[in-house]
Amino acid sequence: MGKFKSISSKILISYLAVVFFTFLVTALAFYPLLVGVLERRAEIGLEKQAWEIAYSIGIRESSFWPPQEHDLPVTIILLGRSVESDFIWLDPQDSISFSSQPEKFPPGQSLSQLGVKLREEGSFNRNMSNIFKNEDYMAAEVPVGTADGAGETVMTFISFSMLQTLYRETLLVVLGSLLVAMLAALLIAFFLIRYLVKPLRKLEEYAQAVGNRQFDMRLDTKGDDEMSQLATAFNQMADQLKSYDEGMRRFFQNASHEMKTPLMSINGYAEGIRDGIFTGPALDNAIDIIHKESLRLRNVVENLIDITILEQPHKKYLLPNDLSYILEEVIETVGGYAMERKVEICSKVHAGTWVVGDWEQLHSLFVNLMSNGIRHAWSSVTVESQLIDNQTKVLITVHDDGSGFRAEDLKHAFEHFYTGGNGGSGLGLSIVQKIITEHAGRLRIYNSSQGGAVVEIVLPMAAEEDGKSDGLLS
């Protein structure tokens, strides 16, 4: 049962269904057309035969009368085939003068006395061609074109049973041709399905290998068809998954290390306090260390939560926000840390500088930038802004007066848990980079010619009046 659920079976069954219905529709549409064509060709053939016989009789000579059957045409051509027909020569009184089948249509017998009906009831013109059809026969009657034969006619006819036999034979030929064509098409479909399914099976094996973290496998990308393009996309996906997997491994290793260090410190000092090892000033120092390490641990956990949220698909509410108001909130948040480090924060961002973004993410972005700046500054951190790109974007610069970035820092600053030489969780700039990417902005870090580290970010600008709108949902 499972085999009928495969793609190859579905393609083959669908193909057979299409061929069958095409075959059925063709047969149903072809048969009435075939009947009409054959009847019309039979009328033309009988009429032509009748005129030829009438002409032969009209120019007869007594030396070769009565006529011999081989002297007269006894067949008509239908669809390229010779079909036997019959004829009778009638005198003006409708008596048979000569017949191609004397045993069935004996000479001297009147037409009305025959057991079969060849001519329709009603008037007909003896001086022109006439076509008659009934359930049994189709006939053509023409005059004999001589003066002494005035009133004489020649009638050629063929039975409908013979036409029906010809219908069936022709239809069988057509159906046989369609059957041969269907078998040939099925053979082609079989090889086509094998051609299509073979790379799909390779893709299945490849997907299973990638699912088992075998990222070094590669699909053949030769050619320019859609399967080659799909194979290229799968190879690129494997490279990205490999990079992501390696990054996540490093991430968890670094995260466990960053969390393990303060936990061990807290655990050691807590056990010392419990066991009475620390007394007096040593006890106060142990408590201070536990407090600092717990804050450091909290900072790591909060940054891990931020990174996890940013890595997951989520909706972003990009609204106009006053940059100066965000920075006021951020300065209040990091103010205690700045006082502890004896670092002055100077904001040169004017009120009414509007940027488009998510308030929570922008707040987190500047908290991380300001915290990094305070950690590395000697005495001050300055935030400035200016409009660029025809006043469509805002350039924000965070500059501290510290020792600046080392060459190694500039290479690895955005890697998870890269802490450089001055502490921190190593996640701040990674969070900043992710937020900037989510806001379609730009990020750059470098050292100022006057000394100290500089972080430049570019965000889309929003007009002040847009702050009254509902914003953009993405």
VOSEPA-509228 format. One record per residue: residue in three letters; z, x, y of N, C-alpha, C, O in turn. Coordinates in steps of 0.2 Angstrom, whole numbers, plus 5000, padded with zeros to 4 digits. Each point is the difference from the previous one (the first is absolute). Example, Ala and Ser with C-alpha at 12.3 -4.5 7.8 and 13.67 -1.06 7.14 Angstrom:
ala503950664972500049965006500050045006500350054999/ser499349935006500150045006500349965005500150035006/
% end
This chain:
met500050044994500049965006500050045006499749995005/gly500650074995500150045006499350035002499950025005/lys499749994989499350035002499649965005499650025004/phe500549914995499649955005500350005007499749975004/lys500950074997500250015007499850065003500250015006/ser499450034991499850065002499449995005499749955000/ile500250105005499549995005499350004997499649965002/ser500350084992499450004997499849934997499449985000/ser501149994997499949944997499949955005499549954999/lys500850055006499949955006499350015003499749955001/ile500150115000499350015002499549984995499549965002/leu500650054992499549984995500049924999499449975000/ile501250005000500049935000499749975006499649954999/ser500550075007499749985006499350005000499649965002/tyr500250104995499350025000499649954995499549975002/leu500850024992499749954996500049935003499549964998/ala501050025005500049935003499549995005499649955001/val500350115003499449995005499450004997499549965002/val500450084993499350004996499949934997499549975000/phe501050004997500049944996499849945005499549964999/phe500850045007499949955005499350015003499649955001/thr500250115000499350025002499549974995499549975002/phe500650054992499649984995499949924999499549975000/leu501150005001500049924999499749975006499549964999/val500650075007499749975006499250015000499649965002/thr500250104996499350024999499749954995499449985002/ala500950014992499749964995499949935003499549974999/leu501050005004500049935003499550005005499649945001/ala500350115003499549995006499350024997499549975003/phe500550074992499350024998499649954996499449995001/tyr501049974995499749954995499649955004499449994999/pro500949975006499549965004499450035003499549975001/leu500650095002499550035003499450024995499449995001/leu500950034993499550024994499649944998499450004999/val500949945001499749944998499549985005499449984998/gly500850025008499549985006499450055000499449985001/val500750094998499550045000499549994994499450005001/leu500949994993499650004994499649935001499450004998/glu500949955004499649945001499450005005499449984999/arg500850065006499450015005499550044997499449995001/arg500850064996499550054997499649964995499450014999/ala500949954997499649964995499549955003499550004997/glu500749975008499549955004499450045002499549984999/ile500650085004499550045002499550024995499450005000/gly501050034994499650024994499649954997499450014998/leu500949935001499649944997499549985004499449994998/glu500750015009499449975004499450065000499549985000/lys500750085000499550055000499650004993499450005000/gln501049994995499750004993499549935000499550014997/ala500849945005499549945000499450015004499549984998/trp500550055008499450015004499550054996499449995000/glu500950064997499650044996499649974994499450014999/ile501049954998499749964994499549955003499449994997/ala500849975008499549965003499350035002499549974999/tyr500650095004499450045002499650024994499449995000/ser500950034995499750024994499649944997499450014997/ile500949935003499749944997499449985005499549984997/gly500650035009499549985005499450044999499449975002/ile500650094996499450045000499850014993499650054998/arg500649914997499950004993499249994999499749975004/glu500150064991499349994997500049974993500550014996/ser499149955003500049974993500050044994500249994995/ser499550085007500050044994500750034998500050024994/phe500449975010500750024998500549955000500650015001/trp499249934999500449945000500149974993499550004996/pro501049985001500750005003500350075002499950044996/pro500549965009500350075001500550024995500349964997/gln499750115002500550034996500750015003499950025006/glu500649984991500750015003500050075003500350015005/his499450044992500050075002499650015007500150055003/asp499549904998499650005006500449985007499850015005/leu500849964994500349975005500750035000500350024995/pro500049985012500750035000500549954997500049945002/val500550094994500549964996500750025002500449984997/thr499650075008500750025002500150005007499550005004/ile501150004999500150015007500550055000500450024995/ile499750015011500450065001500749975004499949985005/leu500650034992500749985003500450065000500250034994/leu500050005012500550065000499850064996500350034997/gly499049985003499750054997499950004993499850044996/arg500349905001499949984993499549954999499949955004/ser499750064990499549954999500349944996500350024994/val499649925008500349944997499449964998499649985004/glu500450004989499549954998500149935003500549985001/ser498949995001500049945002499449964997499650034996/asp500449905005499549964997499649975005500249995006/phe499249984992499549975005499649944996499950014994/ile499949945009499649954998499549995005500150005006/trp499349984992499449985004499949934999499949974995/leu500249995011500049935000499349975003499850035005/asp499949924992499449975003500349955006500649995000/pro498949985003500249955005500549944998500349975004/gln499650024989500449944998500750034997500449964996/asp499850105005500650034998500050014992500650014998/ser498850004999500050014993499950085000499750035004/ile500650004990500050074999499450024998499849984994/ser499850065009499450034998500150064996499650024995/phe500950025007500150074997500850015001500349995005/ser500050044990500750025000500150074997499750024995/ser500850015008500250074997500449994994500150054996/gln500249895003500449984994499849934997500349955002/pro499150064995499749934997500549964996499949944999/glu500550104997500449964995500649965004500249954998/lys499950075008500549975004499749955005500349955002/phe499250085001499649965005499349994998499550045002/pro500349924993499449994997499449985004500249955004/pro499250074996499549985004499849934999500149984994/gly499749985011499849934999500649965001499949945001/gln500750084999500649965002500149995007499950055004/ser500349904998500149995007500750035002500550004996/leu499650025010500650035003500649964999500550024999/ser499449915002500549955000500349994993500549984999/gln499050044996500249994993500450064997500249994994/leu499950065010500450064997500749985000500349965003/gly500050084992500749994999500550035006500649995000/val499050055004500450045005499749985007499449985000/lys501050025005499849985006499950065005500450045001/leu498949975001499850065004500049985007500150045004/arg499649904997499949985007500449955002500249954997/glu500150055010500449955002499749945002499450005001/glu501049944998499749945002499850005008500450035004/gly499149934998499950005007499350035001499650024995/ser500249975011499350035002500050075000500550035002/phe498950004997499950075001499250015002499649964998/asn500350105005499350015002499650044995500250064999/arg499349914998499650044995499650065004499750044996/asn500249965010499650045003500450065003499750045004/met500949974995500450055002500650024995500149974995/ser500250095006500550024996500649965000500349975005/asn500050014989500649965000500550044995499950034995/ile500849975007500550034996500549944998500249965004/phe499950044989500549954997500550034997500050054996/lys500649925004500650034997500449944997500149955004/asn500250064990500449954997500650044996500050065001/glu500349904995500650034996499750054995500350054998/asp499149945000499750044994499550055002500050054997/tyr499649935008499450045001499950015008500249965004/met499550104997499750015007499350014999499750044996/ala499949925008499350005000499650015006500349985006/ala499150054994499650005006499349984998499750014995/glu500049945009499449974999499550015005500249995006/val499250034993499550025005499349974998499949994994/pro499749995011499349974998499650064997500050065002/val499549924994499450044998499550005006499749955001/gly500250115002499650005006499250004999499750045003/thr500049914993499349994999499849935002500449964999/ala499050035003499849935001500049964994500249945000/asp499550094994500049964994500749994997500049964996/gly500450085006500749994998500549965004500650015000/ala499149955005500449975004500549954997499849964995/gly500850045006500549964997500450044994500549984998/glu499250075000500350044995500550055003500050025005/thr500649994991500550045002500250054995499949984994/val500550075008500350054995500750005001500250005006/met500249994989500850005001500350054996499950014994/thr500450045009500450054997500749985000500349975005/phe500150054990500749985000500450054996499750044995/ile501049965006500450044996500749964999500249965005/ser500150054990500649964998500650035004500050065001/phe500449905001500650025004500550044995500450045002/ser499649954991500450034995499850085000500450045000/met498949975001499850075001500250035006500250065000/leu499849905006500350035006500850024999500250055003/gln500149904994500750014999500250064996500450045001/thr499149974994500150064996499950075004500450044999/leu499149955005499950065005500650015005500150055001/tyr500249895001500650005004500550054997500350045002/arg499849944991500650034997499850074998500550045001/glu498949984998499850074998500150045006500350055000/thr499449925006500150045006500750015002500250055003/leu500249894997500750015001500450054996500450035002/leu499449974991500350054996499850075002500550044999/val498949975003499850075002500450025006500350055001/val499849905004500450015006500750024998500350045003/leu500049914993500750014998500150074996500550035001/gly499049994995500050064996500050065005500450054999/ser499249945006500050055005500650015004500350065001/leu500049885001500750005003500550034996500450045002/leu499649954991500550024995499950085000500550045000/val498949984999499950085000500250035007500350054999/ala499649925006500250025007500850005000500350055003/met500049904994500750005000500350054996500550035002/leu499249984992500350064996499950075003500450045000/ala499049975003499950065004500550015006500350055001/ala499849895002500550005006500750024997500450035003/leu499849944991500650014998500150074998500650035000/leu498950004997500050074998500150045006500450055000/ile499349945006500150035006500749995003500350055002/ala499949894997500749985002500550044997500550025002/phe499449994991500550044996500150075002500550025001/phe498950015001500050075002500350005007500450055002/leu499449905002500350005007500849995000500350035004/ile499949934991500749995000500450064998500550025002/arg499250014993500350074998500050055006500550045001/tyr498949965003500050045005500549995006500350045003/leu499949894998500549985004500750014998500450025004/val499749964989500750004998500250074999500650025000/lys499050034998500250074999500450035005500550024999/pro499249985008500550025005500649965001500550035003/leu499549914996500649965001500550024995500650005002/arg499250014992500550034995500350075002500650014999/lys499050035004500250065003500549995005500550035001/leu499349925003500549985006500749984997500550015003/glu499449954991500649974997500550064998500650005001/glu499150054995500350064998500350045006500650024999/tyr499049985006500250045006500649975003500550035002/ala499549904999500549965003500750014996500550015003/gln499449994990500650014996500350075001500650015000/ala498950045000500350075001500350015007500650035000/val499149945005500450005007500649965000500550025003/gly499649934993500649964999500550044997500649995001/asn499250064995500550054996500150065004500250054998/arg499549955009500150065004499650064998500250055002/gln499349944995499550054999499550005005499449984999/phe500850045007499550005006499550055000499550005004/asp500550054991499450055001499449984996499550045000/met500549904997499449984997499549985005500149985005/arg499250034993499549985005499449964997499950014994/leu499949955010499449964997499350035003500050035005/asp499549964991499450035002499749965006499949944999/thr499950095006499749975006499350025001499849995006/lys499850034989499350015001499749935001500149954997/gly499450065008499649945001500249975007500550025003/asp499149934999500149965006500149934999500049965005/asp500150024989500149924999500749985002500550045001/glu499749904998500649975001500650034996500550015002/met499350004991500550034996500250075002500650014999/ser498950035003500250065003500550005006500450045001/gln499449915003500449995006500749984998500550025003/leu499649944992500649974998500450064996500650015001/ala499050034996500450064997500250055005500650034999/thr499149985006500250045006500649975003500550045002/ala499549904999500649965003500650014995500650015003/phe499349994991500650014995500250075000500650015000/asn499050045001500250075000500450015006500550035000/gln499349945006500350005006500749975000500550035002/met499549914994500749974999500550044996500650015002/ala499150034993500450044996500350065004500650014999/asp499050015005500250065005500649985004500550035001/gln499449915002500549975005500649984996500650015002/leu499349964992500649994996500450064998500650005000/lys499050054998500350074998500450035006500650024999/ser499149975007500350035006500749965001500550025002/tyr499449914998500649965001500550014995500650005002/asp499250014991500550014995500450065001500650015000/glu499050055002500350065001500549995007500550035000/gly499349945005500449995006500649964998500550025003/met499449934993500649964998500550044996500649995001/arg499250054995500450054996500450045004500650015000/arg499050025005500450055005500549965004500550025002/phe499249925000500549955004500649994997500650015003/phe499449974991500649984996500550064999500650005000/gln499050064998500450064999500450025007500550024999/asn499149985006500350025006500549955003500650025002/ala499349914996500549955002500650014996500650005003/ser499350014991500750014996500350075002500650005000/his499150055002500350065002500349995007500650025001/glu499149945004500349995006500649955000500550015003/met499549954992500649954999500550044996500649985001/lys499250064994500550044996500550045004500650014999/thr499150035006500350055003500649975004500650024999/pro499349935006500649975003500549964995500650005001/leu499149974994500549974995500450054997500649994999/met499250074999500450054997500550025005500650024998/ser499249995008500550025005500549955001500650025000/ile499249925001500549945001500550004994500649995000/asn499150024994500449994993500550065000500649994998/gly499250075004500450064999500649995005500650024998/tyr499249975008500649995005500449944999500650015001/ala499149944996500549944998500450024995500649985000/glu499250054995500450024994500650055003500650004997/gly499250055007500550045003500549975004500650014999/ile499249945005500549965003500549964995500650005001/arg499149974994500449964995500550054997500549984998/asp499250085000500550044996500550045005500350044998/gly499649955008500550035005499850075002500550045002/ile498949984996499850075002500050025007500250055003/phe499549895001500050015007500649975004500249944999/thr500150105005500549985004499950025007499750055002/gly500649925003500050025007499350005003499649964999/pro500350105005499350005003499450004994499549975002/ala500650064992499549994995499949934998499449994998/leu501149975002499949934998499549975006499649964998/asp500650055008499649975005499350025000499549965001/asn500450114997499350025000499649974994499449995000/ala501050004994499749974994499849935002499449984998/ile501049985006499849935002499450005004499649964999/asp500450095006499450015004499450014996499449975002/ile500650074993499450024996499849944996499449985000/ile501149984997499849944997499749955004499549974998/his500750035008499749955005499350025002499549965000/lys500450115001499350025002499549994994499549985001/glu500850044993499549994995499949934998499449994998/ser501049975003499949924999499549985005499549964998/leu500550065008499549985005499350034998499549975001/arg500550094997499450034998499749964994499449994999/leu501050004996499849964994499849935003499449984997/arg500949995007499849935003499350015003499549964999/asn500450095005499450025003499450004995499449985001/val500750064994499550014994499849934997499549994999/val501149975000499849944997499649955004499649974998/glu500650035009499649965004499350025001499649965000/asn500350115000499350025000499649994994499449985000/leu501050024994499649984994499849935000499549984998/ile501049985005499849925000499449995005499649964998/asp500450085007499549995005499350024997499549975000/ile500550094996499450034997499849954995499449984999/thr501049994997499949954995499649945002499649974998/ile500750005008499849945003499350025003499549964999/leu500450095004499350025003499550014995499449995001/glu500850044993499550014994499849944997499450004997/gln501049945004499849944996499549965005500150005006/pro499549964991499549955004500549955003500449974997/his499550025010500449965003499649975007499550035002/lys500749925000499749975006500350045006500650015001/lys499050005004500250035006499949955006499449985001/tyr501150025003499949955006499950055006500550025003/leu498949994999499850045005500049965007499549965001/leu501050055003500149965006500050055006500250064999/pro499749925007500150045006500850015001500449965000/asn499750115001500750025001500150045006499650055001/asp500949945003500150055005500350064998500650014997/leu499050055003500250064998500750035003500450034997/ser499749955009500650035004500649964997500550034999/tyr499549914999500549964997500250034993500650014999/ile498950014997500150024994500450075000500450014997/leu499350035008500450075001500749995002500450044998/glu499749915006500749995003500549984993500550035000/glu499249934996500449984994500150074996500550014997/val499050035002500050064996500550055003500450034996/ile499649985010500550045004500749984999500450044999/glu499749905001500749974998500250024993500550014998/thr499049984997500150014993500250074999500550024996/val499150035007500150074999500450045005500150065000/gly500249905005500450035005500650034998500250065002/gly500249914993500650044997499850074997500450045001/tyr499049964995499850064997499850055006500250064999/ala499549925006499850045006500650035003500150065002/met500449904999500750025003500350054996500350055002/glu499749944991500350054996499750075000500350055000/arg499049945001499650075000500050025007499750065001/lys500549915004500050025007499350015002499850055003/val499849904995499349995002499849955005500249944998/glu499550075007499849955005499349974998499550034999/ile500549905001499449964999499749985007500349965003/cys499150054998499649985006499449964999499550034996/ser500549915006499449964998499649995007500349975005/lys499150054995499649995005499449944999499550015003/val500749954993499649944998500149945005500649985000/his498950005004500249955005500049934997499649994995/ala500849965008500049934997499349975001499650025005/gly500249944991499349975000499550044996499449985000/thr500850074996499550034996500049974993500550014996/trp499049955003500049964994499650034994499450025002/val500849984992499750024995500049944994500449965000/val499150054996499949954995500350024993499850064998/gly500749915000500350024993500549964998500249955003/asp500150074991500649974997500650035003500150065000/trp500449895003500550035004500550044995500250055002/glu499949934992500550034996499750074998500450055000/gln499049954998499750064998499950055006500250065000/leu499749925006499950045006500850035002500050065002/his500549904997500650025001500250054995500350055002/ser499649944992500150064995499650065001500350054999/leu499149945003499650065002500350045005500150074999/phe500149905007500350045005500750034999500350055002/val500149914994500750024997499950074997500350055001/asn499249954994499950064996499750065005500350064999/leu499349935006499750055004500650025004500150075001/met500349895002500550025005500650044996500250055002/ser499949934992500550034996499850074998500450055000/asn499049964998499750074999500050045006500250065000/gly499649915006500050045006500750025002500150065002/ile500449904997500750015002500350064995500350045002/arg499549954992500250054995499850075001500350054999/his499149965004499750065001500050035007499950055002/ala500349905003500050025007500650055002500649994996/trp499350055009500650035003500449965004500650005000/ser499149975005500349965005499749935002500349965003/ser499150034996499649945002499449984996499750044996/val500249895004499449974997499749965005500449955003/thr499050054998499649975005499549954997499650024995/val500449925007499449954997499649985006500349985005/glu499150034995499549985005499449964997499950004994/ser499849965011499449964997499550005006500150015006/gln499349984992499450005004499449964997500050004994/leu499649965010499549964997499450054999499850045004/ile499849954991499450044998499549954998500149944999/asp499350094999499449964998499949945004500049944997/asn499950075009499849945005500649955000499849945000/gln500850085000500649965000500049954994500349945001/thr499450084993500149964994500550024995500249974996/lys500150095005500550034996500550045004499950025006/val500749994991500550035003500250064996500150004994/leu499950065010500250074997500850015001500250005006/ile500250004989500750015001500150074997499850024995/thr500650025009500250074999500750014999500449985005/val499950044990500750024999500050085000499850034995/his500650005010500050075000500850025000500349985005/asp499850074991500750035001500050075002499450034999/asp501150005003500050075003500350044994500350065002/gly499649934992500350044995499550064998499650025004/ser500550004990499650064998499349994998499650044999/gly500349895000499349984998499950004993500450024996/phe499049965002499850004993499850074997499750045004/arg500549984990499850064997499349994997499849944999/ala499850115000499349994997500149964993499549964999/glu501050054997500149974994500149925001499849964996/asp500650035010500149935001499449965002499949944998/leu499750095006499349975002499649984994499649955000/lys500550094994499649984994500349954996499649964997/his501150035003500349964995500449955003500449964997/ala499650035010500549965003500049934998500549965000/phe498950014997499949934999500149994992499949944998/glu500350114999500249994992500749975000500450025003/his499749944991500649974999500550064999499950044996/phe500749955007500650044999499950085002500350044998/tyr499149975006500050075003500450005006499949975005/thr500750074994500550005005499950065005500450015005/gly499250044994499950055005500650054999500350014995/gly499950015011500650055000500649975004500450045002/asn499649895000500549985004500349934997500249965004/gly499850034989500449944998499549945000499450005001/gly501049944999499649945000499949984993500050044995/ser499749905004499949974994499350024997499849994994/gly499850035011499350024998499549944999499550014998/leu500749935005499649944999499849975007499649965000/gly500750075005499949975007499250005002499849955002/leu499950114998499350005002499649974995499449975002/ser500850024991499649964995500049935002499449975000/ile501150015002500149935003499649995006499649955001/val500450095004499650005006499350004998499649955003/gln500250094993499250004998499849944997499549975002/lys500950004994499849934996500049955005499549965000/ile501050035005500049955005499450015005499649955001/ile500250115001499450015004499449984997499649975003/thr500350044990499449984996500049935000499549975001/glu501149994998500049935000499849975006499749945000/his500450095006499849985006499350025003499950005006/ala499750034990499450035001500050055006499650005005/gly501050044995500150055006499850074998499750014994/arg500550045010499950074998500650045001500549985004/leu499650074992500650045000499850075000499650034997/arg500850015008499850075000500750045002500449985004/ile499750084992500650045002499750075002499650034997/tyr500850005007499850075002500650035004500549965002/asn499550105000500550035004499750015008499450025001/ser501149965003499850015007499950075003500450044997/ser499249975007499950075003500650025004500250065001/gln500349895001500650015004500650014995500550015002/gly499349984991500550004995500249944998500049955004/gly500350044990500249944997499449964996499450025001/ala500849934995499649964996499749945004500449975004/val499050014995499749955003499749954994499650024996/val500649925005499749954995499649955005500349975004/glu499050024994499649955004499849954996499850014994/ile500349935008499849944996499549955005500250005006/val499349974991499649965004500049934997499949994994/leu500349965010500049934998499649955004499850025006/pro499949934991499649955004500449975006500649984999/met499150015006500349975006499949935000499549974998/ala501049995005500049935001500149995007500550035003/ala499149925000500249985007500649965001500349974995/glu500050045010500749975001500049924999500549984997/glu499049995005499949934999500049984993500149944998/asp499650104998500049994993500649994997500149974994/gly500550055009500650004997500249925000500549994996/lys499249975007500249935000499649964994500149954999/ser499450094998499649974995500450004993500550035000/asp499249944995500350004994499950064996500450014995/gly499250035007499950074997499549994994499649954999/leu500350114997499550004995500450014993500550045000/leu499249924995500350014994499550034995499549984999/ser500850074998499550044995500450014994499750034995/
% end
